[in-house]
Every structure is written in structure tokens, then in C-alpha cells.
Amino acid sequence: MRDHQDLPITPDFDPWPMVEARSVEAQDGALRITWADGEVSLHHPLLLAENDPADGVLHPLSRETLLSPTDFPEDLAVTGATVLSNGAIEVAWSHGRPPSQFHPGWLRGNAWFGEAGDDINPVLWTAKELPEPPSFDGPAALENPALFRDWLTALRDYGVARLTGLPNRDGLLVEIGEQIGTIRASNFGKTFTLEVKDDPDSNAYTSHPLPGHIDLPTRECSPGLQVLFCRENSTTGGEGTYADAYRIAEDIRAEEPEHFAALAEINWTYNNRAKTTSYKATGPVVDLDAEGRITSVRYNTWLRAPLVAPLEDQDRAYKSYRAFAKRAEDPRYQMLVTYRAGDLFAFDNRRALHGRRGYNAQGGARFIEGFYSDRDDLYSAIRMCDRQLATEV
């Protein structure tokens, strides 16, 4: 990779590749770039101005802008541009503003070419298409940044991924969590152990079977990630189930659109049934973005509060919830896994439904500990791995 020390800094810390601009010019106040591969991009003057790496505009250490939008003239315009000998692009301004220089790789990476780039593209699956979670050698992944990145990427894309062969060591789970990002504490603690309690504050702390669900829909924003580390398991039963709730919802959208509409429109309230805490949150089963893409699922059959709504809405809501439950409990959608000592399962808690078959708590030892985190930490960790690997090339 070319040394970038002679190029302007960028408003981030990513190692932007060197790209070549064939020609540059001002066009209607914007910057027009024709790239060496023939692509053409236009760059708004205010976008350029607030990301100007010049002193007094961009802090050289934080890489954050120091100015407000009102510090720039509303009619600021690019009046000319030049490609410098080092490949940087220099922009001339109206209003007597001094020229600015920009890294060509950053300009290319933030250019509009007709559609926004998105590095989050879920791969939807059924049990037939993904009978086992993407799996990686645990000790090797913790030592090899490229393999660790592959595990995180599989988790992002499929909603579930596994590390295998990890040692039974106190503190290892937290170390892995902090290697990803920040562990999110809950009313169950920073970490939790799935054990049978005499006075359980969740069905998870019993040996009963658990249908597929997401955890903590009782929160305004449910945790985006959950990680379970099996340190020991000699009990009978207790196999885990995982299902892609996005695939379930998309199949309902295609085959039962009236139920999908209700799942996306009608709000349920979820509340925890504990003696010492009282959490409540409200939202639809399926969250959609402005383009209609599924962004999260809010599904837990035993934490729903009574639905206070007109009878006709209740009728639509119960029918649609039943339609979702019917698919969620269908083996066609369920990946069945055995929790083996040394296995660590990470999954998207707002996408992957996780459940458990019942087990005999008296017939052996079962030690599974876990924690919550968020998708933001996962996405950041992937970008940091990419940044590290790019600088090593």
C-alpha cells in the first residue's frame, strides 16, 4: 500500500487507498471529478467544507470538525480544482476562503454513484440452508485477526456464528466480549449463568423447554448481541435451537401479507415478570426502515403484556402473532445444536430466535455463561479488524 504521509489527513482514521483522478473542475458550485476508470462524481461544497482537513476546521487528533454549519456561507461554492503532483485534489473557493486539499481515496469512497453502499446485507436462511452455524476454531480466532474478523463477519451476515474448542477458563468470556467491544449489563448482571434457580426470575433459569425468542424485548432497545459460552455440559437434553426471524418474516410477507402488515403495524407491550424489577417496552413484532427492509424483530411469547387495543386490532394482532409462532416452531426453520464444552455461540439478539429443549437438571453438570452487547460494537469491531489488516498489507 502506498505511503499516505504526503497526502492530506481525512476526517476519520481509515486507511483510504490511493486512487487516481483523471480530471477535476467546478460545476455549478460543486466539485466534479472524472476518475481514471471513467466514473464521474459530484461533491457538494458544504460537505467538502466541513470535512476540510485544514487547521481550524478539522481537529488533527480527534479528526472531528470544529465548526458549525452556520460558520460557512450558505452560498459557498467551489470555483476551481486541481490535481496536485501527489494525487491530492485542491479545491478553490468563493468568498475568499483559502484553498483546501483532499485525499482522493476519501473523496472516491464517499462519492455518490447512483446507490448507497451498505456493508450490512443479511443472508437469510432456513435449517436446510444452514444446518449448523458458521464455525471457527476458537483459540486460533483469538490469535489471528483475519480469522477473528471472519467470525465477526459471519455473525453479522448470518445472525449466528460459533467458536469451538475454547478452554474452560474463568474470565475468558469477558475477554472475548471486550475484544468485540463493550459488554452491556442488564438486570441479570454484567454476565449471567444459565442455571436452575430455586426462585427463578426468568424461564431461562429453569430446566423447562424454551420456544424461540429474543431476550429483553422489555427494553426500549433490546440488546443487539448475545453470547453464550458452554464451559461444561454432561446433562441429557437441552439442545439449542436457532432460527432466522428475518427469513420467517420475509416468508410471511410473501405468503401471508395481511399478517405481515399486522406484525409491522400493531404495537405489543412486553414486560418482565420479576419481583424486584419492572421493565416495559412497546413496539411491533417487526421493525422496518424507510425502504421497507426488516431491521429487527421483537418476539417473545411469554413476556407479552395484555394487548390494550380495539377488539379488531387485537384480532389482527393475535392472528398474526400465531402465524409467526407457527413458523418459528416449525423444524424447517430451526437449526438444532448441541452445546458442547468449549463452544461459544454469538448471535444477533434482534434477528436470531434462540430456544432450548428441556433437560434433566439432575443428570449431570451444565455450565453456560453469557453476556449481552450491541450490534454497534460488532460493526465497529469488524471495521477495526479491516483497518488493522489493511495497514499490515
C-alpha positions as CSV (number, residue, x, y, z in Angstrom):
1,M,0.0,0.0,0.0
2,R,1.3,3.5,-0.9
3,D,2.6,5.7,1.9
4,H,-0.1,8.3,2.6
5,Q,2.0,10.6,4.7
6,D,2.3,13.1,1.9
7,L,-1.5,13.2,1.4
8,P,-3.9,15.3,3.5
9,I,-5.4,13.7,6.6
10,T,-9.1,12.6,6.4
11,P,-12.0,13.1,8.8
12,D,-11.5,9.5,10.1
13,F,-8.8,7.0,10.7
14,D,-9.4,4.6,7.9
15,P,-6.6,3.7,5.5
16,W,-8.1,5.0,2.3
17,P,-6.4,3.5,-0.8
18,M,-4.7,5.8,-3.3
19,V,-6.9,6.3,-6.4
20,E,-6.3,8.5,-9.4
21,A,-8.4,11.4,-10.6
22,R,-8.2,12.0,-14.4
23,S,-9.6,15.5,-14.2
24,V,-11.3,17.9,-11.8
25,E,-13.4,21.0,-12.2
26,A,-16.0,23.2,-10.7
27,Q,-19.6,22.5,-11.8
28,D,-22.5,24.7,-10.6
29,G,-20.6,25.3,-7.4
30,A,-19.8,21.7,-6.7
31,L,-16.7,19.7,-7.4
32,R,-16.8,17.4,-10.4
33,I,-14.2,14.5,-10.6
34,T,-13.7,12.2,-13.5
35,W,-11.8,9.2,-12.2
36,A,-9.2,7.1,-14.0
37,D,-11.7,4.3,-14.5
38,G,-14.2,6.7,-16.2
39,E,-16.6,7.1,-13.3
40,V,-17.8,10.6,-12.5
41,S,-18.7,12.0,-9.1
42,L,-20.1,15.3,-7.8
43,H,-19.3,16.6,-4.3
44,H,-21.3,19.3,-2.5
45,P,-19.4,22.4,-1.4
46,L,-20.7,22.3,2.2
47,L,-19.8,18.6,2.5
48,L,-16.3,19.4,1.4
49,A,-16.0,22.5,3.6
50,E,-17.0,20.9,6.8
51,N,-14.6,18.0,6.2
52,D,-11.7,20.3,5.2
53,P,-8.5,18.9,6.9
54,A,-7.2,22.5,7.3
55,D,-6.2,23.8,10.7
56,G,-9.2,25.4,12.5
57,V,-11.7,23.2,10.6
58,L,-10.7,19.6,11.4
59,H,-9.0,18.8,14.7
60,P,-5.9,16.9,13.8
61,L,-6.1,14.5,16.7
62,S,-9.9,13.8,17.1
63,R,-10.5,14.2,13.3
64,E,-13.8,15.9,14.2
65,T,-14.9,19.2,12.7
66,L,-14.6,22.2,14.9
67,L,-17.2,24.4,13.0
68,S,-20.9,24.7,12.9
69,P,-22.9,24.6,9.7
70,T,-23.7,28.3,10.3
71,D,-19.9,29.1,10.1
72,F,-20.0,28.6,6.4
73,P,-21.6,30.9,3.8
74,E,-24.9,29.4,2.7
75,D,-23.9,30.0,-0.9
76,L,-20.3,28.8,-0.6
77,A,-19.2,27.4,-4.0
78,V,-16.3,25.6,-5.5
79,T,-14.7,27.9,-8.1
80,G,-11.9,25.6,-9.4
81,A,-9.9,22.5,-8.7
82,T,-6.5,21.0,-9.4
83,V,-4.9,17.5,-9.1
84,L,-1.6,18.0,-7.3
85,S,1.5,16.1,-8.0
86,N,1.0,13.8,-5.0
87,G,-2.5,12.9,-6.2
88,A,-4.3,15.2,-3.7
89,I,-7.2,17.3,-5.0
90,E,-7.0,21.0,-4.3
91,V,-10.3,23.0,-4.3
92,A,-10.6,26.8,-4.8
93,W,-13.4,28.5,-3.0
94,S,-15.7,31.6,-3.3
95,H,-15.9,34.2,-0.6
96,G,-12.2,34.5,-0.3
97,R,-11.9,31.1,1.5
98,P,-8.4,29.6,1.4
99,P,-7.9,26.6,-0.9
100,S,-8.4,23.1,0.6
101,Q,-6.7,19.8,-0.2
102,F,-8.5,16.4,0.0
103,H,-7.3,12.8,-0.1
104,P,-8.6,11.3,-3.4
105,G,-9.3,7.9,-1.8
106,W,-11.6,9.6,0.8
107,L,-13.4,11.5,-1.9
108,R,-13.9,8.4,-4.0
109,G,-15.0,6.3,-1.0
110,N,-17.6,9.0,-0.1
111,A,-18.9,9.7,-3.6
112,W,-22.4,9.0,-4.9
113,F,-22.6,6.7,-7.9
114,G,-26.3,6.1,-8.0
115,E,-26.8,3.9,-5.0
116,A,-25.7,4.0,-1.4
117,G,-23.2,1.4,-0.3
118,D,-24.1,-0.9,2.5
119,D,-21.8,-3.4,4.2
120,I,-24.8,-5.0,6.1
121,N,-26.6,-7.4,3.8
122,P,-28.2,-10.2,5.9
123,V,-28.0,-13.7,4.4
124,L,-31.4,-15.3,5.1
125,W,-31.6,-19.0,5.9
126,T,-33.7,-22.0,6.9
127,A,-32.4,-25.1,8.7
128,K,-31.9,-26.8,5.3
129,E,-29.8,-23.9,4.0
130,L,-27.8,-23.5,7.3
131,P,-28.0,-26.7,9.4
132,E,-25.0,-25.6,11.5
133,P,-23.8,-22.2,12.5
134,P,-20.7,-20.9,10.7
135,S,-18.0,-22.3,12.9
136,F,-14.4,-21.3,13.6
137,D,-11.5,-22.6,15.7
138,G,-11.8,-20.6,18.9
139,P,-8.1,-20.4,20.1
140,A,-6.9,-19.7,16.5
141,A,-9.5,-16.9,16.0
142,L,-8.5,-15.2,19.2
143,E,-4.9,-15.1,18.0
144,N,-5.5,-14.4,14.3
145,P,-7.1,-11.0,13.4
146,A,-8.1,-12.2,10.0
147,L,-9.9,-15.3,11.4
148,F,-11.4,-13.2,14.2
149,R,-12.7,-10.8,11.5
150,D,-14.2,-13.8,9.5
151,W,-16.1,-15.0,12.6
152,L,-17.5,-11.5,13.3
153,T,-18.4,-11.1,9.6
154,A,-20.3,-14.4,9.7
155,L,-22.1,-13.3,12.8
156,R,-23.1,-10.1,11.1
157,D,-24.2,-11.8,7.9
158,Y,-26.0,-14.9,9.2
159,G,-27.0,-13.7,12.7
160,V,-25.3,-16.6,14.4
161,A,-21.7,-17.9,14.5
162,R,-19.7,-20.3,16.7
163,L,-16.2,-20.6,18.1
164,T,-15.2,-24.1,19.1
165,G,-12.5,-25.7,21.3
166,L,-12.2,-22.9,23.8
167,P,-10.6,-23.7,27.2
168,N,-12.7,-23.8,30.3
169,R,-11.2,-20.7,31.9
170,D,-12.6,-18.1,34.2
171,G,-12.7,-14.7,32.7
172,L,-12.3,-15.9,29.1
173,L,-15.9,-14.9,28.2
174,V,-15.4,-11.3,29.3
175,E,-12.1,-11.1,27.5
176,I,-13.8,-12.1,24.2
177,G,-16.6,-9.7,24.9
178,E,-14.2,-6.8,25.4
179,Q,-12.3,-7.8,22.3
180,I,-15.5,-7.2,20.4
181,G,-16.5,-4.0,22.3
182,T,-18.5,-3.1,25.4
183,I,-20.4,-5.6,27.4
184,R,-24.0,-4.4,28.2
185,A,-25.1,-5.0,31.7
186,S,-28.7,-5.8,32.4
187,N,-30.8,-6.7,35.4
188,F,-29.2,-10.1,35.2
189,G,-25.7,-8.6,35.7
190,K,-22.7,-7.9,33.5
191,T,-22.6,-11.6,32.8
192,F,-25.1,-14.3,33.7
193,T,-25.0,-18.1,34.2
194,L,-27.9,-20.2,32.8
195,E,-28.6,-22.3,35.8
196,V,-31.7,-23.7,37.6
197,K,-32.7,-21.3,40.4
198,D,-35.0,-22.1,43.3
199,D,-36.8,-18.8,42.7
200,P,-36.3,-18.0,39.0
201,D,-36.8,-14.5,37.6
202,S,-36.9,-15.9,34.1
203,N,-37.9,-19.1,32.4
204,A,-34.2,-19.3,31.3
205,Y,-33.4,-20.2,34.9
206,T,-35.4,-23.4,34.8
207,S,-34.9,-26.7,33.0
208,H,-38.1,-26.3,31.0
209,P,-38.0,-26.1,27.2
210,L,-37.9,-22.6,25.8
211,P,-39.5,-21.7,22.5
212,G,-37.6,-19.5,20.1
213,H,-37.4,-15.9,21.3
214,I,-35.3,-12.8,21.6
215,D,-34.2,-11.6,25.0
216,L,-35.2,-8.4,26.7
217,P,-37.9,-7.1,24.4
218,T,-38.9,-5.4,27.7
219,R,-36.2,-2.8,27.0
220,E,-36.6,0.4,24.8
221,C,-33.8,-1.1,22.7
222,S,-33.2,-4.8,23.2
223,P,-29.6,-5.8,23.2
224,G,-28.3,-6.4,19.6
225,L,-26.0,-9.2,20.5
226,Q,-25.9,-12.2,22.9
227,V,-23.0,-14.5,23.5
228,L,-23.3,-17.9,25.3
229,F,-20.2,-19.9,26.3
230,C,-20.7,-23.6,27.2
231,R,-18.0,-24.5,29.7
232,E,-19.4,-27.8,30.7
233,N,-22.4,-30.0,29.7
234,S,-23.0,-33.6,30.7
235,T,-26.8,-33.3,31.0
236,T,-29.3,-35.1,28.9
237,G,-31.3,-32.9,26.5
238,G,-31.1,-29.1,26.5
239,E,-30.2,-28.8,22.8
240,G,-30.3,-25.3,21.5
241,T,-32.5,-24.1,18.6
242,Y,-31.8,-21.1,16.4
243,A,-34.0,-19.6,13.7
244,D,-33.7,-16.7,11.3
245,A,-36.5,-14.4,12.3
246,Y,-35.8,-12.3,9.2
247,R,-36.4,-15.3,7.0
248,I,-39.6,-16.1,8.9
249,A,-40.9,-12.6,8.5
250,E,-40.0,-12.4,4.8
251,D,-41.8,-15.7,4.1
252,I,-44.8,-14.3,5.9
253,R,-44.6,-11.1,3.9
254,A,-44.6,-13.1,0.6
255,E,-47.2,-15.7,1.6
256,E,-49.4,-14.0,4.2
257,P,-49.2,-10.3,3.5
258,E,-52.1,-9.4,5.8
259,H,-50.3,-11.0,8.7
260,F,-47.1,-9.2,7.9
261,A,-48.9,-5.9,7.8
262,A,-50.2,-6.5,11.3
263,L,-46.8,-7.7,12.6
264,A,-45.3,-4.4,11.4
265,E,-48.1,-2.1,12.4
266,I,-49.5,-3.2,15.7
267,N,-47.6,-2.5,18.9
268,W,-47.3,-5.0,21.7
269,T,-46.1,-4.2,25.2
270,Y,-43.6,-6.6,26.8
271,N,-43.0,-6.7,30.5
272,N,-40.7,-8.8,32.7
273,R,-42.4,-10.7,35.5
274,A,-39.9,-10.2,38.3
275,K,-40.3,-9.4,41.9
276,T,-37.6,-6.8,42.1
277,T,-37.7,-5.1,38.7
278,S,-40.4,-3.8,36.3
279,Y,-39.4,-3.2,32.7
280,K,-41.8,-2.4,30.0
281,A,-41.3,-1.5,26.3
282,T,-43.6,-1.3,23.4
283,G,-43.2,-1.9,19.7
284,P,-44.3,-4.0,16.7
285,V,-43.0,-7.6,16.2
286,V,-41.2,-6.5,13.0
287,D,-39.4,-3.2,12.6
288,L,-39.0,-1.8,9.1
289,D,-36.8,1.1,7.8
290,A,-38.0,3.7,5.3
291,E,-37.4,1.4,2.4
292,G,-39.4,-1.5,4.0
293,R,-36.3,-3.6,4.9
294,I,-36.5,-5.5,8.2
295,T,-34.2,-4.1,10.8
296,S,-35.1,-6.0,13.9
297,V,-37.7,-8.4,15.4
298,R,-39.4,-8.2,18.8
299,Y,-40.7,-11.6,19.6
300,N,-41.1,-13.4,23.0
301,T,-44.2,-15.4,23.7
302,W,-44.1,-15.3,27.5
303,L,-43.2,-11.7,28.1
304,R,-46.2,-10.1,26.2
305,A,-48.4,-7.9,28.4
306,P,-52.1,-7.8,27.7
307,L,-52.8,-6.0,24.5
308,V,-54.9,-2.9,25.3
309,A,-56.4,-2.1,21.9
310,P,-59.7,-2.2,20.0
311,L,-61.1,-5.7,19.5
312,E,-60.5,-5.7,15.8
313,D,-56.8,-4.8,16.3
314,Q,-56.5,-7.5,18.9
315,D,-57.9,-10.0,16.5
316,R,-55.4,-9.0,13.8
317,A,-52.6,-9.0,16.3
318,Y,-53.3,-12.4,17.7
319,K,-53.8,-14.0,14.3
320,S,-50.5,-12.5,13.0
321,Y,-48.6,-13.5,16.2
322,R,-49.9,-17.0,15.8
323,A,-48.8,-17.1,12.2
324,F,-45.3,-16.0,13.3
325,A,-45.2,-18.5,16.1
326,K,-46.3,-21.4,13.8
327,R,-43.3,-20.8,11.6
328,A,-40.9,-20.1,14.5
329,E,-41.8,-23.5,15.9
330,D,-41.6,-25.3,12.6
331,P,-38.5,-27.6,12.4
332,R,-37.9,-26.3,8.8
333,Y,-36.7,-23.0,10.2
334,Q,-34.9,-24.4,13.3
335,M,-31.2,-25.1,13.4
336,L,-30.7,-27.7,16.2
337,V,-27.3,-27.6,18.0
338,T,-25.8,-29.4,20.9
339,Y,-23.9,-27.3,23.5
340,R,-20.5,-28.9,23.8
341,A,-17.9,-27.8,26.3
342,G,-15.7,-25.2,24.6
343,D,-18.4,-24.0,22.2
344,L,-19.2,-20.3,22.2
345,F,-22.3,-19.1,20.3
346,A,-22.7,-15.5,19.4
347,F,-26.0,-14.3,17.8
348,D,-27.9,-11.3,16.8
349,N,-30.5,-10.9,19.5
350,R,-32.8,-8.9,17.4
351,R,-32.7,-11.3,14.5
352,A,-31.9,-14.9,15.6
353,L,-34.5,-16.6,17.7
354,H,-32.9,-18.8,20.2
355,G,-34.6,-21.5,22.2
356,R,-33.9,-24.7,24.1
357,R,-35.2,-28.2,24.6
358,G,-35.9,-29.2,28.1
359,Y,-33.2,-31.1,30.0
360,N,-32.7,-33.2,33.1
361,A,-31.0,-30.9,35.6
362,Q,-30.3,-33.8,37.9
363,G,-28.5,-35.9,35.4
364,G,-25.1,-34.1,35.1
365,A,-23.5,-30.7,35.1
366,R,-24.4,-27.8,32.8
367,F,-22.4,-24.6,32.9
368,I,-23.3,-22.0,30.3
369,E,-22.5,-18.3,30.9
370,G,-23.4,-15.4,28.8
371,F,-23.5,-11.6,28.2
372,Y,-25.2,-9.0,26.1
373,S,-23.7,-6.5,23.8
374,D,-24.9,-4.4,20.8
375,R,-24.7,-4.5,17.1
376,D,-22.8,-1.2,17.1
377,D,-19.9,-3.0,18.9
378,L,-19.9,-5.8,16.4
379,Y,-19.9,-3.4,13.4
380,S,-17.1,-1.3,15.0
381,A,-15.0,-4.4,15.7
382,I,-15.3,-5.6,12.1
383,R,-14.2,-2.1,10.8
384,M,-11.3,-2.1,13.3
385,C,-10.2,-5.5,12.1
386,D,-10.4,-4.3,8.5
387,R,-8.4,-1.2,9.4
388,Q,-5.7,-3.3,11.2
389,L,-5.4,-5.8,8.3
390,A,-5.3,-3.0,5.7
391,T,-2.4,-1.3,7.4
392,E,-0.5,-4.7,7.5
393,V,-0.6,-5.1,3.7
